[in-house]
Amino acid sequence: MQTLIWQFGTVVDKLQETSRTQSIAIDVPDWAGHKAGQHIDVRLTAEDGYQAQRSYSIASPPEEPRVWITVERLDDGEVSSYFTDELRTGDRIELRGPVGGYFTWDAQTADSPLMLVAGGSGVVPLMAMIRHRSAAASRPPARLLYSSRSHEDIIYRAEIDRLVAVDSTLEVFHTLTRQQPDGWTGFSRRIDRAMLEEVAWRSEERPDIFVCGPTQFVEVTATSLLELGHAPGRIKTERFGPTG
Ligand SMILES: Cc1cc2nc3c(=O)[nH]c(=O)nc-3n(C[C@H](O)[C@H](O)[C@H](O)COP(=O)(O)OP(=O)(O)OC[C@H]3O[C@@H](n4cnc5c(N)ncnc54)[C@H](O)[C@@H]3O)c2cc1C
């Protein structure tokens, strides 16, 4: 059920995830709950009445009462830099949601392997799915292919490592496109068809596929998945905006 009325939530926690990303916990009165993969819209209003509106994916699973978002700071970004630099615990922010019904995954009804492909902060709604899956009693096997610029830029790195360590049915593959630490054994290029062929479930296994990231990243990935024979109806995509 969607509640698309604007309301105020209160910032109750903030966490530095990487040098450029922060997670923000928002207490929203009478939050009706959400599905993994949905987002909220936020609206900032200046004293002169100027407004800026943006969307942020919900990072927390449906099981968590507070709404967590994770915001990547863009240097010339109007709203993201306000969220990372100015917003403080106790501040109120205007928001509406949860928004979106297409890019969602429910562990209770899932009967196919789960394939998640993330570029940068595109991991946020996919993390909600991973967290939701971890809390579920029965879970299909899942794989995450996650592209970051460098090791330091991997959002939720410690949590992902912890989840993989206790769940043999969750596999995570990283690719670092700009800088790799010494001894790096993962991929070190942008996601391409050959990488997807190596890592993704095969089309005959009929995985549910979710792809999220910058616009160009999503387009290249979705095209490669189609070329590998995955049915269009099984590939769900969410575009965050321009390639940085
Ligand atoms: C459904 C949805 C969910 C989203 N979820 C998240 C999320 O979980 N976390 C998150 O950090 N962002 C998310 N975004 C992107 C977010 O809505 C904003 O677009 C982003 O924070 C930039 O806003 P800004 O006001 O800081 O930048 P702007 O002032 O709008 O733009 C500044 C500059 O950055 C460029 N730019 C704009 N958006 C992006 C982008 N996404 N990537 C790279 N360059 C960009 C612009 O072309 C411009 O040059 C989501 C977008 C959508 C549509």
Ligand as a Chemical Component Dictionary entry (heavy atoms), coordinates in Angstrom:
data_LIG
# 
_chem_comp.id                   LIG 
_chem_comp.type                 NON-POLYMER 
_chem_comp.pdbx_formal_charge   0 
_chem_comp.three_letter_code    LIG 
# 
loop_
_chem_comp_atom.comp_id 
_chem_comp_atom.atom_id 
_chem_comp_atom.alt_atom_id 
_chem_comp_atom.type_symbol 
_chem_comp_atom.charge 
_chem_comp_atom.model_Cartn_x 
_chem_comp_atom.model_Cartn_y 
_chem_comp_atom.model_Cartn_z 
_chem_comp_atom.pdbx_ordinal 
LIG C1  C1  C 0 14.408 5.762  -7.885  1  
LIG C2  C2  C 0 15.704 6.444  -7.521  2  
LIG C3  C3  C 0 16.376 6.031  -6.374  3  
LIG C4  C4  C 0 17.581 6.650  -6.020  4  
LIG N1  N1  N 0 18.250 6.205  -4.905  5  
LIG C5  C5  C 0 19.423 6.773  -4.557  6  
LIG C6  C6  C 0 20.156 6.275  -3.413  7  
LIG O1  O1  O 0 19.743 5.317  -2.743  8  
LIG N2  N2  N 0 21.316 6.907  -3.102  9  
LIG C7  C7  C 0 21.811 7.954  -3.827  10 
LIG O2  O2  O 0 22.874 8.487  -3.475  11 
LIG N3  N3  N 0 21.143 8.415  -4.918  12 
LIG C8  C8  C 0 19.961 7.867  -5.290  13 
LIG N4  N4  N 0 19.279 8.346  -6.376  14 
LIG C9  C9  C 0 19.785 9.545  -7.058  15 
LIG C10 C10 C 0 19.239 10.790 -6.340  16 
LIG O3  O3  O 0 17.833 10.875 -6.536  17 
LIG C11 C11 C 0 19.845 12.095 -6.854  18 
LIG O4  O4  O 0 19.706 12.140 -8.257  19 
LIG C12 C12 C 0 21.317 12.247 -6.492  20 
LIG O5  O5  O 0 21.478 12.248 -5.071  21 
LIG C13 C13 C 0 21.869 13.574 -7.060  22 
LIG O6  O6  O 0 21.105 14.628 -6.555  23 
LIG P1  P1  P 0 21.820 16.041 -6.246  24 
LIG O7  O7  O 0 20.726 17.023 -5.962  25 
LIG O8  O8  O 0 22.865 15.866 -5.195  26 
LIG O9  O9  O 0 22.571 16.378 -7.592  27 
LIG P2  P2  P 0 22.096 17.429 -8.720  28 
LIG O10 O10 O 0 22.262 18.809 -8.146  29 
LIG O11 O11 O 0 20.740 17.009 -9.208  30 
LIG O12 O12 O 0 23.148 17.127 -9.830  31 
LIG C14 C14 C 0 24.535 17.473 -9.691  32 
LIG C15 C15 C 0 25.349 16.872 -10.805 33 
LIG O13 O13 O 0 25.396 15.448 -10.684 34 
LIG C16 C16 C 0 24.815 14.820 -11.823 35 
LIG N5  N5  N 0 23.993 13.729 -11.281 36 
LIG C17 C17 C 0 22.706 13.796 -10.880 37 
LIG N6  N6  N 0 22.292 12.614 -10.392 38 
LIG C18 C18 C 0 23.346 11.781 -10.471 39 
LIG C19 C19 C 0 23.560 10.432 -10.132 40 
LIG N7  N7  N 0 22.596 9.660  -9.604  41 
LIG N8  N8  N 0 24.793 9.898  -10.351 42 
LIG C20 C20 C 0 25.783 10.644 -10.875 43 
LIG N9  N9  N 0 25.635 11.936 -11.234 44 
LIG C21 C21 C 0 24.436 12.502 -11.044 45 
LIG C22 C22 C 0 24.010 15.871 -12.513 46 
LIG O14 O14 O 0 23.955 15.640 -13.922 47 
LIG C23 C23 C 0 24.789 17.135 -12.203 48 
LIG O15 O15 O 0 25.902 17.269 -13.052 49 
LIG C24 C24 C 0 18.100 7.713  -6.788  50 
LIG C25 C25 C 0 17.399 8.133  -7.945  51 
LIG C26 C26 C 0 16.234 7.499  -8.303  52 
LIG C27 C27 C 0 15.517 7.960  -9.537  53 
# 
loop_
_chem_comp_bond.comp_id 
_chem_comp_bond.atom_id_1 
_chem_comp_bond.atom_id_2 
_chem_comp_bond.value_order 
_chem_comp_bond.pdbx_ordinal 
LIG C1  C2  SING 1  
LIG C2  C3  SING 2  
LIG C2  C26 DOUB 3  
LIG C3  C4  DOUB 4  
LIG C4  N1  SING 5  
LIG C4  C24 SING 6  
LIG N1  C5  DOUB 7  
LIG C5  C6  SING 8  
LIG C5  C8  SING 9  
LIG C6  O1  DOUB 10 
LIG C6  N2  SING 11 
LIG N2  C7  SING 12 
LIG C7  O2  DOUB 13 
LIG C7  N3  SING 14 
LIG N3  C8  DOUB 15 
LIG C8  N4  SING 16 
LIG N4  C9  SING 17 
LIG N4  C24 SING 18 
LIG C9  C10 SING 19 
LIG C10 O3  SING 20 
LIG C10 C11 SING 21 
LIG C11 O4  SING 22 
LIG C11 C12 SING 23 
LIG C12 O5  SING 24 
LIG C12 C13 SING 25 
LIG C13 O6  SING 26 
LIG O6  P1  SING 27 
LIG P1  O7  DOUB 28 
LIG P1  O8  SING 29 
LIG P1  O9  SING 30 
LIG O9  P2  SING 31 
LIG P2  O10 DOUB 32 
LIG P2  O11 SING 33 
LIG P2  O12 SING 34 
LIG O12 C14 SING 35 
LIG C14 C15 SING 36 
LIG C15 O13 SING 37 
LIG C15 C23 SING 38 
LIG O13 C16 SING 39 
LIG C16 N5  SING 40 
LIG C16 C22 SING 41 
LIG N5  C17 SING 42 
LIG N5  C21 SING 43 
LIG C17 N6  DOUB 44 
LIG N6  C18 SING 45 
LIG C18 C19 SING 46 
LIG C18 C21 DOUB 47 
LIG C19 N7  SING 48 
LIG C19 N8  DOUB 49 
LIG N8  C20 SING 50 
LIG C20 N9  DOUB 51 
LIG N9  C21 SING 52 
LIG C22 O14 SING 53 
LIG C22 C23 SING 54 
LIG C23 O15 SING 55 
LIG C24 C25 DOUB 56 
LIG C25 C26 SING 57 
LIG C26 C27 SING 58 
# 
